[in-house]
């Protein structure tokens, strides 16, 4: 990944996608679809207004996250900005120098074609701006998989951002790095929201089929280059984990740091915290 001091970043937000996905994250699966008619007819209705307020998108958190990769050379948000729900965000987006791209649905409640327009613009920008090093796609739709793959073929580092529970696994896998909107600095679920359960963690030292344990063991064995008893630097193992699963985040497993993630799987990893190194724990040591 290019040095952030010289990296140049383009950001593309499918704004409708993120608004609807976060609404569902806060209020439950398919909540936006159930409330869609009431939202369209009168978003100022007290109950609906309260639900929309609870599911407000933190625009600043998204832009700040994208800026952590380098200089933002362009940022575009795609939506029907005549919609009262989206119009609430216009001043915030303009204040952060976001270009608002107006889209209209082909029919009532139909898709607005954001994925096609966004993809066309992104590919055009990559040819128009050859020094563009990063492309940040803020969406969760699998329709963006071909775009992510094309960006990578054109030599760009692709970062995806999507809402937990509403992002296609294929999109996360197509990116070089994928992070959940939920995990961005400053983002917190309202106290009334139902939290998604964290992935299961091991309760014993016996070999398990836990997703985190399996992913960690695979990374350790691959990075061992044929000698899985060799000690490896923890940062190198984490980098490989991110390549194996671009959506990997230790926070999703209920821990605050990667060292805590390693310690959560003692049946898989043996660690030396003084040197910040790790290796596959020999099977004999766990019997």
C-alpha positions, 0 to 999 in steps of 0.5 A: 500500500502506498505511503499515506503521505503521497497517496491520493484517494477517491471516495465514492458513496452509494448514499442511499445504500448506506442510509437504508443499511444503517437504518436496518442495522439500528432498527432490525432487519428489513426495517427500512422496507417496512417503514419506506411508505411512511418515510416517503409520505411524511418523514416528519411524522414524530415516530418516523422522525425519531427512528430516522434520527436514531439511524443518522449517518455520521458523514464526518466519520466516513470522510475522516476514515477515507482521509486516513489513507491519504489526500482526498482528491475527489469525493462523490455521493450518489443519491436522490437529493430531492428526497427529504431523508437525503436532503437532511445531509446535504449541508454536511456533505457540502461542508466536507467538499463532497460532490453531490451526484443527483439520481432519480429512480426509474419508478416509485421505489425502484433502484436509482442506478447508483451502482452503474453511474458510480462505476462509470465515474470511478473507471473514468476517474482512474484513467483521467487521474493516473496518480490516483492510488486508492479507491474507497467504495462506501456501499454493501451491494454485490453489484460493486464486485466488478468495479472493485476487481477492475480497480485492482486490475488497474493498480489501485488499492481498493478499500470498502466500507459497508454496514455490518449485516448488510454487506455482501461477502463477495464485495468484502472479498473483492477489496484489498481492505474492507471495514465495517461502518459500525467499527469506524472511530466515533460510530456507536449503535444507539442503546436501543439497537439490537447488537449483532452477536460476535463470532463464537470464541473458543471455550477450550484448548481443543481444536475447533471449527470456530471461524476465528481459530480457523482463519488464524491457523490458516494464516499462521501456516501460510506465513510459516513458508513450510516451517510452521514452527518458525516464529513470525512477527504479529504484524506480518500475520495480521497483514496476511489475515487481512489479505485472506479476509479483507473484512477481518477486524479483531473488534468483531471478535470482542477484543480491542487489539490484535494481541488480544485476538491472538491470546483468545486462541491459545489452542492455535497460537503461541505468542511471545509478547516481549518480542511481539511474535507468534507461531502455530502452537504444536498439536502435542502441546494442546493434548 
